[in-house]
Amino acid sequence: MKTVVITGCNRGIGKGLMEYFASQGWHVIAIVRKASEEFQQELTRLSEMYQVPLTPVFADLSDKESLTTAVTKVSEMDCAIDVLINNAGINISRPVFYLDYEDVERSFKVNYYAPFFLSKEIGRLMIGQQSGVILNITSVAGLTAQPGGAAYDASKAALNMFTKSLALELAPFGVRVNAVACSVVETDMYKDLKPEVQKKILKRVALKRPSTIKEVADVIDFLASEKASYMTGQIVQVDGGYTL
């Protein structure tokens, strides 16, 4: 049984990916910020439905000590880590003069420092295995300039470059590193937006609709598989034509 580590599994893309990989028969190690009855019920539901183990690991991604504890727990599990998906993120988007230092600091801690740390430490395990895949869920915001992007967009741009740099460093050990840059995804967060806000966002998307979580998961599934064995260091845009 293959094992995938996914961050940010309590909602949105991460929650969808957790179910997707469970449905494919994978052991899912789900890293989330804190325990809750609702999340535990979801783990139990998926485990019973797909007859696979789902293991929760709790960590505050903005805290190095918490991340270190989480990595220790993962490394002590009796299984190889086939795939790491750095999905968790925080979106703080405001004009520069309305941003505090702490806003930018938190954006980089969660969106860049945490993926950096997890990739480094779990990457060590993959080097020992001489195999593995690291996938970073990034954003078209890290590829295009727009007002209000000094925190979120900049952190995603850093994650994009980290993807390329790490791919070069891990290639000799048989470990591939890629990223998926999303634009608008049909999550609860998107659905909660006012219709006029949704319309404004979709105006820039060539396909004029958000992607489904499954459309993102299908690309991630491909990148995690041997079908993408000659792909590394790529920023794959699942953006509906947003960046055209």
N, C-alpha and C positions, 0 to 999 in steps of 0.2 A: 504494500500500500504506500503510495506517495504522500508526502507531507508538504503542506504549504503554510507559511506564516503570513498572516494578513493583519495590518494595523487599521484601527478605526472601523471595527465591525459592528458597532452598535446602531449605525444608520447609513443611509445613502448608498454610495457605490460599494463601500466596504461590506455592508450587510448583504447586498446583492451578490458580491463575489463570494462571501462565506457560503451562501446557499448554493451558488453555482458549482463551486469546487466540491462541496459535500455531495451534490447530486451526481458528480462524476466519480464518486468513490474515493475521494481524497480524505486523509486525516487533516483537519483544519486546526491550526493553533491560532486562536483569535486574540489579538492584543487590543484591549480597550482600557479606557481611563479608570473606570471603577465598576465594582459589581453592582448589579441590580436584579431584582426579581424578574423583571421583564426580559432582560437579556438572558438570564439563566433558563427561563421558559423557552426562549427561542432556540438556545443550544439543545435543550432536551427534545424539542419538536423536530429539529433537523436530524439529530442523532437517531431518533426512532424512525423517522421517515426514510432515511437513506442508509441506515445501519452502518454508520461510520462514527469514529470518535471525533468530538469537537472539544478542544482543550482551551479554556480561557486563561489568559495571562494578563494581569492588571498592571498598568504602568502609566504614569503621567509623562507624556512625551516631551514636555518642556523641562523636565528635571533629569539631569544626568544620572544621579544616584538611583532613581526609579528605573531608568532605562537599563542601568547596569544590573539591577536585580532581575529584571525581566529577561535579559539575555542569559544570565546564569541559569534561570529556570528552564529556558528553551534548550540550552546546551546540555543540561542534565537529563533531558528526555531521551529515552532509548529509541531514537529514530534519526535517520538522515533527513536533513532539510533540503528538499528538492527545489523549492521556490520560495522567495521572499517577495512580498508585495507591500511596498511602502505607500499606503493609500491615505492614511490620516492627514488631515490638513485643516488650517484655520484661515478664513478669508476676512482680512481687515483691509478694506479699500476706502480710502479717504484722501482728499488733497493733502499735500505735504504739510501745509500750515495748520491742518486739523489733526495731524498725527502726533502722538507723543513718542518719545524714545522707546518707551516700554511696548508700544504697539508694534514697532518694527522689530524689537528684540524678540517678542513672543512669536511673531510671524516666522522669523528665521529659526527659532528654537524648534517649533513644531514642523514647519514645512521643509527645513533644510538640515538643521543639526541632528534631529532625530533620524531621518533617513540615512544621513552620513554615518552616524554611530551604529545603527542597526546593520547597515550594509557592511561596515568595517568588521564588526564582531561576528556576524553570521557568515560573512564572506570568508573569514578564517576557517570556519567549519567546512565551507564548500571547497576551499583550497585543499583541505585534508582529504575530501572525497574525490577531488579532481573532477567535480561536476557541480552544476547548480545554475539557477537562473534568478537574477534580481530584476524586479520590475518596479519602476517608480511611476506613480500616478501623478502626473504634472498637469499643466494647463496651457491652453493657447495664450493665456495672459502672460506667460513667460516668454512668448515668441513675438508678441506685438505690443507696441507702446500705446498707452492711453492714460488720460488723467486719473489720478487716484491710485496709481500702481506702485508707489514707492515702498510699500510693505509686502503685500501679497504677490504682486507681479514680480518684484525683484527676487523674492525668495524662490519662486518657481523657476525663474531664469537661472538662478544658482543651481537648482536641482537638475535642470537640463544639462548644464555644463558638467556637473558632477557625474551624471550618467555617462557622458562621453569619456571623461577622464578615467573613471573606474573601469569602464569597459576595456580600455587599453591595458590597465594594470592587471586585470583578472583573466584576460584572454589566454595567456600562456598556461593557465591552470584549468582550462576547459570550462570556465564560468562565464556565462553571457549576461550582459547588463543592457537593458533597454528601458525606454519610457513611453508612456501613453499620454498624449496631450489632448485633454478633452475640452470641449467648449461648453455647451449647455446639455445637461443630463437631466432626465425626468425623475428627479428625486423628490422627496417630501418638501425639501427646502425650496425647490423650484415651484412646486405646485402651490405653495403657500404665498407666493408672490402675487401682487395685484395684477389683473389681466393687462393693464396698460404697461406695467413694468415688463411682463413677459413679452408683450408685443415689441417693445423697444429693444429688448435683448435679441429676439429672433430676427429683427430687421437686418442684422449683419450676417446671419446664417443663410448660406445659399439654399439649403434644403427647406428652410422656413419651418423647422420643427426641432424640438430637442431630441437627443438620442435616447434610446431606452438603456437601462442598465445592462440588459442582455447584449445589446450591440457593443457595448464597451467590454463586457465579459468575454464575448466571442473573440475579440482581438487579443485580449490578455491570454485566453486559453491557447490561441495560436502561438503567441510569443513564448509561452511557457513550454510548448511542445517541441518535439524534434523536427516538426515541419518548418520551424524557424531556426534550425541549427546553424545557419550561416548568417544570422542577423545578430549584430551586437553594436552597441553605441548609437542606436537609432532613436529618434524622437518620433514616434508614430502618431500622426494626428488623426484623431477620431473626432472631427469637428464639424461635419456637415458642410464644409466649404467656408468656414468662418474666416480662415486666414487667406482666402483667395484674393 
